[in-house]
């Protein structure tokens, strides 16, 4: 024999289950076609009570994938939209991109027309789906669940209830609360889909396009002033020149030559360098005055003597553009000769001025 409190719980469960799935109690709402596709990309204006979701899918063909992606990003923000995801991949010859935008539904058609003016649209699809019935039914179910939850709270407040009745009420409240949170989450998701249209754009490079040149390395011809710290009877200062093949600031190869000067034979330096920018001083991203530090190792042939060379660099990129570089650096090198007679080693200081061009 069930107690009155237990009967109330059973009735709440039955009512809750029925309200969550029944469509008979929902009010009549005028509906348009459930799903429409338009090759022209025009979306119908919703009626006062209609709930529509709008999705679009286009493929754009262009000469400049990265440039078009940047323009799309900027224009989406201009019209009040947002970037849900963005990806640009591939090398300079096979670049491709993909963007997912969230736009105001009324701006969708105009945005696709704007894109068609800046690229060739290989595929264009716009779909509008009427979700009025689904939205209204779920809204009604949420309200019924909220009423049920309120009734369960009232039941839980009853005095002198049996322990099994209290446990049953708590169990039913847990079930109803979980169902209510699930439906609220689904309604929020659907509401977001109604409030903002989703446009997916695939960007492809036009076949046969000569892609933007890609920097392979940078040639930096330079003038060098060398100073021998403990010259003895040798020339303490030598002026020469050389060239640096810089694959990146992380790795470069350097060759220098100093012409004969009196009794001092022609001399050479060949070294490899690794360097890095300071993140606290621009990280190499500034147009002007990017400082860097590096380490250097290689070989030297100074005044007819072969030597192992090692040292450090401290430099500044005075000007850094894509097609132009001017830098100055100071180098401290140690030279170690494989011989028994002096000099067995030398310390060399260098000042370097270089101008770089891409290759």
Residue pairs with C-beta under 8 A, 6 or more apart in sequence:
2 10
3 162
3 165
5 155
5 158
5 161
5 162
5 165
5 168
5 169
6 164
6 165
6 168
8 151
8 155
9 152
9 155
9 165
9 168
9 169
9 172
12 148
12 151
12 152
12 155
12 172
12 176
13 172
13 175
15 144
15 148
16 144
16 145
16 148
16 176
16 179
19 25
19 140
19 141
19 144
19 145
19 148
20 141
20 144
20 145
20 179
20 183
21 141
23 133
23 137
25 140
26 133
26 136
26 137
26 140
27 136
29 49
29 132
29 133
29 136
30 47
30 49
30 50
31 50
31 130
31 132
31 133
32 44
32 47
32 50
32 130
33 130
34 129
34 130
35 127
35 128
35 129
35 130
36 44
36 127
36 128
36 129
37 125
37 126
37 127
38 126
38 127
38 128
39 124
39 125
41 56
41 58
41 108
41 109
41 112
41 113
41 124
41 125
41 126
42 109
42 126
43 52
43 54
43 105
43 106
43 108
43 109
43 126
43 128
43 197
44 52
44 128
46 52
46 105
49 132
50 130
50 132
51 130
51 131
51 132
51 134
51 135
51 136
51 190
51 194
52 105
52 128
52 129
52 130
52 131
52 132
52 194
53 128
53 129
53 131
53 190
53 193
53 194
53 197
54 105
54 108
54 126
54 127
54 128
54 129
54 197
54 198
55 126
55 127
55 129
55 197
55 198
55 199
55 200
56 108
56 112
56 125
56 126
56 127
56 197
56 198
56 199
56 200
57 123
57 125
57 199
57 200
58 112
58 115
58 121
58 123
58 124
58 125
58 199
58 200
58 201
58 202
59 121
59 122
59 123
59 124
59 201
59 202
59 203
59 204
60 68
60 115
60 118
60 119
60 120
60 121
60 122
60 201
60 202
60 203
60 204
61 119
61 120
61 121
61 122
61 204
61 205
61 206
62 68
62 118
62 119
62 120
62 203
62 204
62 205
62 206
63 205
63 206
63 209
64 212
65 88
65 90
65 95
65 96
65 97
65 203
65 204
65 205
66 88
66 95
66 97
68 97
68 118
68 119
68 203
69 86
69 88
69 97
69 99
69 203
71 118
72 99
72 101
72 115
72 201
73 83
73 86
73 99
75 111
75 114
76 82
76 83
76 101
76 103
76 111
77 83
79 103
79 104
79 107
79 110
79 111
80 103
80 104
80 107
81 101
81 102
81 103
81 104
81 107
81 111
81 196
82 101
82 102
82 196
83 99
83 100
83 101
83 102
84 100
84 101
84 102
84 198
85 98
85 99
85 100
86 97
86 98
86 99
86 100
87 97
87 98
87 99
88 95
88 96
88 97
88 203
89 95
89 96
89 97
90 96
91 214
92 211
92 212
92 213
92 214
93 211
94 205
95 205
95 211
96 202
96 203
96 204
96 205
97 202
97 203
98 200
98 201
98 202
98 203
99 200
99 201
99 203
100 198
100 199
100 200
100 201
101 111
101 198
101 199
101 200
101 201
102 196
102 197
102 198
103 111
103 196
103 197
103 198
103 199
104 196
104 197
105 195
105 196
105 197
107 197
108 126
108 197
108 199
109 126
111 199
112 121
112 124
112 126
112 199
115 121
115 201
116 124
119 203
120 206
122 204
123 202
131 190
131 193
131 194
134 190
135 187
135 190
135 191
135 194
138 183
138 186
138 187
138 190
139 187
141 183
142 180
142 183
142 184
142 187
145 176
145 179
145 180
145 183
146 180
148 176
149 173
149 176
149 177
149 180
152 169
152 172
152 173
152 176
153 173
155 169
156 166
156 169
156 170
156 173
161 169
205 211
213 358
215 322
215 358
215 359
216 247
216 359
217 245
217 246
217 247
217 359
218 245
218 246
218 247
218 325
218 356
218 357
218 358
218 359
219 243
219 244
219 245
219 246
219 356
219 357
219 359
220 243
220 244
220 245
220 246
220 252
220 325
220 327
220 354
220 355
220 356
220 357
221 241
221 242
221 243
221 354
221 355
222 241
222 242
222 243
222 244
222 352
222 353
222 354
222 355
223 239
223 240
223 241
223 352
223 353
223 354
224 239
224 240
224 241
224 242
224 256
224 258
224 350
224 351
224 352
225 237
225 238
225 239
225 350
225 351
225 352
226 237
226 238
226 239
226 240
226 258
226 348
226 349
226 350
227 236
227 237
227 348
227 349
227 350
228 234
228 235
228 236
228 237
228 238
228 346
228 347
228 348
229 346
229 347
229 348
229 349
230 343
230 346
230 347
232 343
234 264
234 303
235 261
235 262
235 264
238 258
238 261
238 264
238 267
239 258
240 256
240 257
240 258
240 259
240 267
241 256
241 257
242 254
242 255
242 256
242 257
242 269
243 254
243 255
244 252
244 253
244 254
244 255
244 354
244 356
245 252
245 253
245 254
246 252
246 356
249 275
249 276
249 277
249 284
249 292
250 274
250 275
250 276
251 272
251 273
251 274
252 272
252 273
252 275
253 270
253 271
253 272
253 273
254 269
254 270
254 271
254 272
254 273
254 296
254 298
255 268
255 269
255 270
256 268
256 269
256 270
257 266
257 267
257 268
258 266
258 267
258 268
259 266
260 266
264 303
265 303
265 304
267 300
267 301
267 302
267 303
268 300
268 301
268 302
269 298
269 299
269 300
269 301
269 302
269 309
269 333
270 298
270 299
270 300
271 296
271 297
271 298
271 299
271 309
271 333
272 296
272 297
272 298
273 294
273 295
273 296
273 313
274 294
274 295
275 292
275 293
275 294
275 295
275 313
275 315
276 292
276 293
276 294
277 283
277 284
277 290
277 291
277 292
278 291
278 292
278 293
281 290
281 291
282 289
282 290
282 291
283 290
284 290
284 292
284 317
284 320
286 320
287 319
287 320
287 321
288 317
288 318
288 319
288 320
289 316
289 317
289 318
290 316
290 317
290 320
291 314
291 315
291 316
291 317
292 313
292 314
292 315
292 316
292 317
293 312
293 313
293 314
293 315
294 312
294 313
294 314
294 315
295 311
295 312
295 313
296 309
296 310
296 311
296 312
296 313
296 331
296 333
297 309
297 310
297 311
298 309
298 310
299 306
299 307
299 308
299 309
300 306
300 307
300 308
300 309
300 333
300 335
301 307
302 335
302 346
302 348
305 337
305 339
305 343
306 337
306 338
307 335
307 336
307 337
307 338
307 345
307 346
308 335
308 336
308 338
309 333
309 334
309 335
310 333
310 334
310 336
311 331
311 332
311 333
311 334
311 348
312 331
312 332
313 329
313 330
313 331
314 329
314 330
315 327
315 328
315 329
315 330
315 352
316 327
316 328
316 329
317 325
317 326
317 327
318 326
318 327
318 328
319 325
319 326
322 358
323 357
323 358
324 355
324 356
324 357
325 354
325 355
325 356
325 357
326 354
326 355
326 356
327 352
327 353
327 354
327 356
328 351
328 352
328 353
328 354
329 351
329 352
329 354
330 349
330 350
330 351
330 352
331 348
331 349
331 350
331 351
331 352
332 347
332 348
332 349
332 350
333 347
333 348
333 349
333 350
334 345
334 346
334 347
334 348
335 345
335 346
335 347
335 348
336 344
336 345
337 343
337 344
337 345
337 346
